[in-house]
Amino acid sequence: MTVTPPNAVRYTGPILDWYAEHARDLPWRAPDATPWGILVSEIMLQQTPVARVLPVWREWMRRWPAPEALAAEPSGEAVRAWGRLGYPRRALRLHACAVAITERHGGRVPDSYDELRALPGVGAYTAAAVASFAYRQRHAVLDTNVRRVLARLITGVEYPPKTQTAAEVTLAESLLPPDAPTAARWAVAVMELGALVCTARTPRCVDCPVIGSCAWHQAGRPPYDGPPRRGQTYAGTDRQCRGRLLAVLRNAEGPVEKAALDVAWSDPVQRERALDGLVADGLVDPLEDGRYALPS
């Protein structure tokens, strides 16, 4: 069901005012932040907390302040610099983006949503976010935090659907201020509200600037009644095993013997499955002499 707010300014005004006072001081939001720095931050922040991203982002930007700097290095160096952020295929996507930006756009991150969307590994959310935050354009930017805020504020449910719907996009677009720079600021403001106040598990409703207009709060904060929302596990999973194997390669100065990988994880079946997956994903190169290395 699509719910169109009768007067969007009742939400946008208070949230923009709240953001002006409470926004975190993050380097990718600084006035001198580059579109490349914003693109890097958006990809790093996917499924990863800000506190973990900050040091990696700063080092990344020190080493590769522009796309052509990263494009000039092997993709394996991006994987090495990714460290323990998790989901390391994102490092390969960023490297591929850097190559595409260098070759197709003369080293300049494109400002067109369609051109951003055409970059390797850039989805609808990331394209809208970069167009909004780097170029102050008017787009609906729907991440997990924004979807949760709008679900509670407008539709009166605790959580949004598991998969983004067309109705959510329509609702988000109906709330966008008509002025593009203001719409871009609104996009980051509602995202920040979801990250700091309207959180998933313990929302701080007393600190919410739109509590008086929140449909979920007015309904008595009814609990979620959909399918079980299971948290992600990590210990003992293939993801953890992959991380251990990658750590061996990241910490090595060159290719490593298979024996060095074998001691990183005790279960041989899971270890081989994880290693095969890393090779298939392009994160590890098997060499002809039986050793393994980060991609060249």
C-alpha positions, 0 to 999 in steps of 0.5 A, a space after each residue: 500500500 502506498 501512503 502519500 503524506 498530505 503535507 510533507 513539510 510537517 516531516 521534512 522541516 523538523 528533520 532538516 532542523 534536527 540534522 543541522 544540530 545533530 549530524 555527525 562530523 564525517 569526512 565524506 560530508 565535509 565541504 571539500 569531500 570529493 565525489 570519489 571520496 563519497 563513492 568510496 564511502 558509500 561502498 564501504 558503508 554497505 553493511 558496515 558500521 561507520 566506526 569500522 569504515 572511518 580508519 580504512 576510508 582515511 587510509 584509502 583516500 590518503 593512498 588513492 585520492 583519485 580514481 586513476 591512482 587506484 586504477 593504476 594498481 593491481 586489484 589485489 592491492 585494493 583487496 589488501 587495503 580493504 583489511 577486515 571490513 568484510 564482504 571484500 568483493 566490494 574492494 574489487 568493485 571499487 577497483 573496477 569502478 576506478 578503472 571504468 571512471 578513468 577510462 570512460 570519464 577521464 578520471 571524473 566521477 560522473 554526475 549523471 545517475 544513469 552513468 553512475 548506475 552503469 559503473 561496475 557494481 553500482 546499484 540504484 541506491 549507490 547511484 542515487 546517493 552519489 548523485 545526491 551527496 556529491 552533486 546535490 541532485 534530487 533523488 530518492 535515496 533508500 538505504 536500510 535506515 531510510 526505509 525503516 524511518 519511513 515505514 514507522 513515520 508514515 505507514 505505521 509499521 515497525 520494519 519495512 518489507 524485507 525487499 524494497 518495493 515500488 511503493 516505498 520508492 513512490 513514498 520516498 519520492 513524494 517526500 522529496 523537497 522540490 529544491 534539489 540541494 534541499 532534497 539532497 540534504 533531506 536524503 542524508 538527514 533522514 538517513 542520519 535520523 535512522 542511524 542515530 535515533 530511529 534505530 532498528 532494535 532500541 529506537 530513542 523515540 523521545 529524541 525524535 523531532 517528528 514523534 508527534 507525527 509518527 504513525 507507528 508511535 501514535 499507534 502504540 508502537 505495535 510490534 513487527 508481525 511479519 516473518 522472523 527477522 534473523 540476525 546474521 551469524 559469523 562464527 564458524 561460517 564460510 564467511 569467517 573461513 574466507 576472512 581467515 584465508 584472505 588475512 593470510 594472503 593480505 599479510 604476506 609480501 607475495 604468493 603463499 604456499 598452500 600449507 600456509 592456508 591449510 593452517 588458517 582453518 581446521 576443517 578441510 572440507 569447509 576450507 577448500 570450499 571457501 578457497 574455491 569460492 575466493 578463487 571463483 569470486 576473483 579475490 584469490 589467484 591460484 598460481 601454476 606452481 601451486 601457490 596462491 596470491 591476491 589478484 594481480 
